[in-house]
Amino acid sequence: MNSAEPKGDRNDSRDRALRLQTLLDMLAERGRLSVSAAAESLGVSEATVRRDFTTLAEQQLVTRTHGGVVASSVAYDLPVRYRGRGDSHAKERIAAAAGDLVEPGMVVAFNGGTTTSAVARRLAARTDLAKDGQRPAVTVVTNALNIATEMVLRPHIRSVILGGVALPQSYELTGPLATLVLQELWLDLLMLGVDGFALSTGAACHDESEAGVNAMMVRRARRVVVVAGSEKLGRRSFARICDADAVDTLVTDSDADPEIVDALRAAGTTVILA
Protein backbone atom coordinates (compact mmCIF):
# COMPACT_ATOMS: atom_id res chain seq x y z
CA MET A 1 0.00 0.00 0.00
CA ASN A 2 1.38 3.38 -1.02
CA SER A 3 1.28 5.75 1.97
CA ALA A 4 2.77 8.70 0.10
CA GLU A 5 0.90 11.99 0.25
CA PRO A 6 -1.37 12.45 -2.79
CA LYS A 7 -0.08 14.88 -5.37
CA GLY A 8 -3.04 17.20 -4.94
CA ASP A 9 -2.47 17.39 -1.19
CA ARG A 10 1.20 18.15 -1.72
CA ASN A 11 0.36 20.99 -4.07
CA ASP A 12 -2.18 22.38 -1.61
CA SER A 13 0.41 22.28 1.17
CA ARG A 14 2.98 24.09 -0.97
CA ASP A 15 0.42 26.71 -2.02
CA ARG A 16 -0.58 27.28 1.59
CA ALA A 17 3.04 27.55 2.76
CA LEU A 18 3.76 30.09 0.03
CA ARG A 19 0.61 32.02 0.93
CA LEU A 20 1.56 32.13 4.62
CA GLN A 21 5.05 33.35 3.76
CA THR A 22 3.60 36.03 1.48
CA LEU A 23 1.32 37.20 4.28
CA LEU A 24 4.32 37.48 6.63
CA ASP A 25 6.24 39.47 4.02
CA MET A 26 3.28 41.82 3.55
CA LEU A 27 2.97 42.21 7.30
CA ALA A 28 6.68 42.96 7.67
CA GLU A 29 6.29 45.80 5.19
CA ARG A 30 2.99 47.25 6.45
CA GLY A 31 2.82 46.37 10.16
CA ARG A 32 -0.86 45.34 9.95
CA LEU A 33 -3.17 43.62 7.46
CA SER A 34 -6.92 43.47 7.03
CA VAL A 35 -8.71 40.36 5.83
CA SER A 36 -10.12 42.16 2.80
CA ALA A 37 -6.79 43.70 1.74
CA ALA A 38 -4.95 40.39 2.09
CA ALA A 39 -7.63 38.52 0.15
CA GLU A 40 -7.47 41.04 -2.68
CA SER A 41 -3.65 40.96 -2.82
CA LEU A 42 -3.50 37.16 -2.84
CA GLY A 43 -6.51 36.57 -5.06
CA VAL A 44 -8.17 34.19 -2.60
CA SER A 45 -11.37 34.25 -0.56
CA GLU A 46 -11.67 36.09 2.74
CA ALA A 47 -12.50 32.75 4.39
CA THR A 48 -9.13 31.39 3.25
CA VAL A 49 -7.33 34.44 4.64
CA ARG A 50 -9.12 34.11 7.99
CA ARG A 51 -7.95 30.50 8.25
CA ASP A 52 -4.40 31.56 7.36
CA PHE A 53 -4.50 34.34 9.97
CA THR A 54 -5.66 31.80 12.56
CA THR A 55 -2.73 29.53 11.69
CA LEU A 56 -0.22 32.36 12.00
CA ALA A 57 -1.75 33.48 15.30
CA GLU A 58 -1.55 29.93 16.68
CA GLN A 59 2.16 29.98 15.82
CA GLN A 60 2.44 33.36 17.65
CA LEU A 61 3.69 35.03 14.49
CA VAL A 62 0.83 37.57 14.42
CA THR A 63 -1.78 38.99 16.76
CA ARG A 64 -5.43 38.89 15.68
CA THR A 65 -7.41 42.12 15.63
CA HIS A 66 -10.95 42.96 14.59
CA GLY A 67 -10.88 42.39 10.85
CA GLY A 68 -7.24 41.48 10.50
CA VAL A 69 -3.84 40.99 12.16
CA VAL A 70 -0.89 43.01 13.39
CA ALA A 71 2.73 41.95 13.77
CA SER A 72 3.40 40.16 17.04
CA SER A 73 5.13 42.45 19.50
CA VAL A 74 7.83 39.92 20.32
CA ALA A 75 9.09 40.04 16.75
CA TYR A 76 8.68 43.69 15.90
CA ASP A 77 8.65 45.93 18.96
CA LEU A 78 11.36 47.25 21.24
CA PRO A 79 10.67 48.23 24.84
CA VAL A 80 8.57 51.37 25.25
CA ARG A 81 11.44 53.43 26.62
CA TYR A 82 13.46 52.61 23.50
CA ARG A 83 10.75 53.48 20.96
CA GLY A 84 9.00 56.56 19.74
CA ARG A 85 12.06 58.72 19.14
CA GLY A 86 12.09 60.75 15.94
CA ASP A 87 9.87 60.83 12.86
CA SER A 88 8.52 57.38 12.00
CA HIS A 89 7.95 58.37 8.36
CA ALA A 90 11.56 59.51 8.05
CA LYS A 91 12.68 56.25 9.67
CA GLU A 92 10.77 54.23 7.09
CA ARG A 93 12.32 56.22 4.25
CA ILE A 94 15.77 55.60 5.70
CA ALA A 95 14.96 51.91 6.03
CA ALA A 96 13.83 51.68 2.42
CA ALA A 97 16.98 53.37 1.10
CA ALA A 98 19.31 51.32 3.29
CA GLY A 99 17.53 48.04 2.66
CA ASP A 100 17.97 48.48 -1.07
CA LEU A 101 21.78 48.51 -0.61
CA VAL A 102 21.75 44.78 0.14
CA GLU A 103 22.62 42.46 -2.73
CA PRO A 104 22.04 38.69 -3.08
CA GLY A 105 24.65 36.56 -1.33
CA MET A 106 25.75 39.25 1.12
CA VAL A 107 26.50 38.76 4.80
CA VAL A 108 24.76 41.70 6.48
CA ALA A 109 25.14 42.63 10.14
CA PHE A 110 22.75 44.66 12.29
CA ASN A 111 23.19 46.08 15.75
CA GLY A 112 20.12 46.91 17.81
CA GLY A 113 17.87 49.96 17.63
CA THR A 114 14.67 51.24 16.10
CA THR A 115 16.22 52.31 12.81
CA THR A 116 18.18 49.09 12.25
CA SER A 117 15.03 47.12 13.14
CA ALA A 118 13.16 49.06 10.44
CA VAL A 119 15.94 48.29 7.93
CA ALA A 120 15.79 44.61 8.86
CA ARG A 121 12.03 44.57 8.25
CA ARG A 122 12.59 46.15 4.86
CA LEU A 123 15.19 43.51 4.04
CA ALA A 124 12.88 40.71 5.19
CA ALA A 125 10.22 41.92 2.77
CA ARG A 126 12.60 41.86 -0.22
CA THR A 127 11.70 38.55 -1.84
CA ASP A 128 13.52 39.72 -4.98
CA LEU A 129 16.78 38.79 -3.25
CA ALA A 130 16.02 35.10 -3.64
CA LYS A 131 16.97 34.90 -7.30
CA ASP A 132 16.47 31.56 -9.06
CA GLY A 133 15.18 30.03 -5.85
CA GLN A 134 18.51 30.53 -4.09
CA ARG A 135 18.25 29.68 -0.38
CA PRO A 136 19.47 31.44 1.59
CA ALA A 137 19.71 34.62 -0.43
CA VAL A 138 21.23 36.66 2.39
CA THR A 139 22.94 35.89 5.70
CA VAL A 140 22.03 38.19 8.59
CA VAL A 141 24.34 38.47 11.60
CA THR A 142 22.94 40.33 14.60
CA ASN A 143 23.25 40.80 18.34
CA ALA A 144 19.66 42.12 18.56
CA LEU A 145 17.17 39.55 19.80
CA ASN A 146 14.15 41.22 18.19
CA ILE A 147 15.82 41.34 14.77
CA ALA A 148 16.93 37.70 15.04
CA THR A 149 13.37 36.64 15.98
CA GLU A 150 12.03 38.29 12.87
CA MET A 151 14.73 37.13 10.44
CA VAL A 152 14.50 33.47 11.42
CA LEU A 153 10.97 33.36 9.99
CA ARG A 154 12.22 34.12 6.49
CA PRO A 155 13.26 31.09 4.41
CA HIS A 156 15.44 33.22 2.10
CA ILE A 157 17.49 34.54 5.03
CA ARG A 158 20.03 32.63 7.11
CA SER A 159 20.14 34.03 10.64
CA VAL A 160 23.26 34.10 12.82
CA ILE A 161 22.84 35.47 16.33
CA LEU A 162 25.75 36.42 18.56
CA GLY A 163 25.96 35.19 22.13
CA GLY A 164 26.22 37.39 25.19
CA VAL A 165 24.28 39.10 27.96
CA ALA A 166 20.93 40.56 26.90
CA LEU A 167 20.23 44.22 27.66
CA PRO A 168 16.54 44.84 28.46
CA GLN A 169 16.55 48.39 27.11
CA SER A 170 17.61 47.42 23.59
CA TYR A 171 17.40 43.61 23.31
CA GLU A 172 21.09 43.63 22.36
CA LEU A 173 23.55 40.90 23.37
CA THR A 174 26.85 42.24 24.64
CA GLY A 175 30.02 41.08 26.35
CA PRO A 176 32.94 38.75 25.56
CA LEU A 177 30.79 35.98 24.07
CA ALA A 178 29.54 38.33 21.36
CA THR A 179 33.02 39.61 20.51
CA LEU A 180 34.48 36.09 20.46
CA VAL A 181 31.98 35.02 17.81
CA LEU A 182 32.52 38.19 15.79
CA GLN A 183 36.25 37.56 15.66
CA GLU A 184 35.53 34.45 13.58
CA LEU A 185 33.25 36.17 11.05
CA TRP A 186 33.69 38.43 8.02
CA LEU A 187 30.85 40.81 7.15
CA ASP A 188 30.10 42.31 3.74
CA LEU A 189 27.87 45.06 5.07
CA LEU A 190 27.11 46.51 8.51
CA MET A 191 23.92 48.45 9.18
CA LEU A 192 24.94 50.50 12.19
CA GLY A 193 22.43 52.34 14.34
CA VAL A 194 23.87 55.15 16.48
CA ASP A 195 22.81 57.74 19.06
CA GLY A 196 25.17 60.34 17.62
CA PHE A 197 27.28 60.83 14.51
CA ALA A 198 29.62 63.73 13.80
CA LEU A 199 32.69 64.27 11.68
CA SER A 200 34.75 65.30 14.72
CA THR A 201 33.61 62.63 17.18
CA GLY A 202 32.54 59.74 14.94
CA ALA A 203 29.75 57.27 15.66
CA ALA A 204 28.69 56.78 19.26
CA CYS A 205 25.98 55.33 21.50
CA HIS A 206 24.75 55.64 25.08
CA ASP A 207 26.01 52.30 26.43
CA GLU A 208 29.69 51.32 26.61
CA SER A 209 28.97 47.58 26.41
CA GLU A 210 26.95 48.08 23.21
CA ALA A 211 29.73 50.28 21.83
CA GLY A 212 32.29 47.50 22.33
CA VAL A 213 30.32 44.98 20.26
CA ASN A 214 29.45 47.60 17.65
CA ALA A 215 33.12 48.55 17.31
CA MET A 216 34.02 44.93 16.66
CA MET A 217 31.29 44.75 13.98
CA VAL A 218 32.86 47.79 12.32
CA ARG A 219 36.28 46.14 12.28
CA ARG A 220 34.90 42.94 10.73
CA ALA A 221 32.84 44.69 8.02
CA ARG A 222 33.97 45.44 4.48
CA ARG A 223 31.48 48.32 4.28
CA VAL A 224 29.88 50.27 7.14
CA VAL A 225 26.53 52.03 6.66
CA VAL A 226 25.30 54.30 9.45
CA VAL A 227 21.49 54.57 9.47
CA ALA A 228 20.38 57.56 11.53
CA GLY A 229 17.74 60.26 11.60
CA SER A 230 18.86 63.82 10.95
CA GLU A 231 18.36 64.70 14.64
CA LYS A 232 21.36 62.50 15.50
CA LEU A 233 23.81 64.22 13.16
CA GLY A 234 26.33 66.53 14.77
CA ARG A 235 25.49 65.00 18.15
CA ARG A 236 28.03 63.49 20.50
CA SER A 237 27.06 60.50 22.68
CA PHE A 238 28.68 58.79 25.66
CA ALA A 239 30.56 55.83 24.17
CA ARG A 240 32.53 56.01 20.91
CA ILE A 241 32.00 53.22 18.39
CA CYS A 242 34.34 54.34 15.61
CA ASP A 243 35.81 57.37 13.90
CA ALA A 244 33.84 59.02 11.12
CA ASP A 245 36.35 57.86 8.49
CA ALA A 246 35.46 54.23 9.26
CA VAL A 247 31.93 54.88 7.93
CA ASP A 248 31.54 54.43 4.19
CA THR A 249 27.92 55.53 3.84
CA LEU A 250 25.40 57.52 5.88
CA VAL A 251 21.70 57.04 5.18
CA THR A 252 19.64 59.79 6.78
CA ASP A 253 16.53 61.84 6.06
CA SER A 254 16.15 64.94 3.93
CA ASP A 255 15.94 67.25 6.96
CA ALA A 256 19.67 66.78 7.60
CA ASP A 257 21.69 69.96 8.13
CA PRO A 258 23.23 70.80 4.70
CA GLU A 259 26.48 71.97 6.30
CA ILE A 260 26.92 68.63 8.10
CA VAL A 261 26.09 66.73 4.92
CA ASP A 262 28.55 68.78 2.85
CA ALA A 263 31.32 68.30 5.43
CA LEU A 264 30.81 64.55 5.53
CA ARG A 265 30.82 64.29 1.74
CA ALA A 266 33.95 66.39 1.53
CA ALA A 267 35.61 63.99 3.98
CA GLY A 268 34.76 61.04 1.69
CA THR A 269 31.55 59.68 3.24
CA THR A 270 28.75 58.86 0.83
CA VAL A 271 25.54 60.47 2.11
CA ILE A 272 22.13 59.22 0.98
CA LEU A 273 19.18 61.53 1.79
CA ALA A 274 15.93 59.58 2.02
Order of alpha helices (4+ residues) and beta strands (2+ residues): alpha-beta-alpha-alpha-beta-beta-alpha-alpha-beta-alpha-beta-alpha-beta-beta-beta-alpha-beta-beta-beta-alpha-beta-beta-beta-alpha-beta
